[in-house]
Amino acid sequence: QVQLVESGGGLVQAGGSLRLSCAASGRTFDNYAMAWFRQAPGKKREIVAAISWNGGNTYYEESVKGRFTISRANAKNTITLQMNSLKPEDTAVYYCAADPDNKNDAIVRITAALYSYWGQGTQVTVSS
């Protein structure tokens, strides 16, 4: 079992920055692919960014490319999402998720159903 706890959400003006963190505990974290998803009111949960177990491969949803950066520190059992140049459309609940079944550092998976462990989410609100 893996427990994931997100932090760092909040209210920010458009153009501002936030840094989300996800702390993992429980089973071994450093061989799990990880991702950030988000869900806005009335919309489906969508992937924002993903990172392979050793950090060798990343994926970004098109609308966040060049603005968001995902990273991981396996020794600290944490992943982060640095979000810059935030826009009102980035407003959502952001979730950290773990994909323990993907052992291939060359691949990240982007389908929510493939992620076995989820955090409770952290609210990000961007005002215009």
C-alpha positions, 0 to 999 in steps of 0.5 A, a space after each residue: 500500500 502506498 499513501 500519497 499526500 499533496 500540498 502546495 495548492 492555493 489561490 494565485 493571480 493569473 501569471 503567478 506560480 505555485 509549486 505542488 508537492 506529493 509525499 509518498 509513504 508505505 511501500 517502495 516509491 522509487 520504482 513507481 512511475 508517477 503523475 499529476 492529474 487534475 479535475 475541474 468542476 464538471 469536467 473529466 479528470 485529465 493528466 497534467 504531467 507524468 514521470 517515469 520511475 527513474 525520471 528518464 522520461 516525462 510527459 506533459 499535456 499540451 496546454 501546460 508544456 513550457 509552463 509546468 515542470 514535473 520532477 522527483 526526488 526518490 531519496 525523499 519519496 517526493 514528486 513536485 509540479 512547478 507551475 508557472 505562468 498560471 492561467 484561470 483555466 488551470 483552476 482545478 483539484 490536482 491529484 498525485 498518482 502512482 503507477 506501480 505496474 509500469 517498470 519501464 523507464 522509457 514509458 509513462 502512461 497517461 490513462 487515469 485507470 492505470 494508476 493504482 494509488 491516489 492522493 486526496 487532491 489539492 485545490 488550485 485556483 487561478 484568478 483573472 
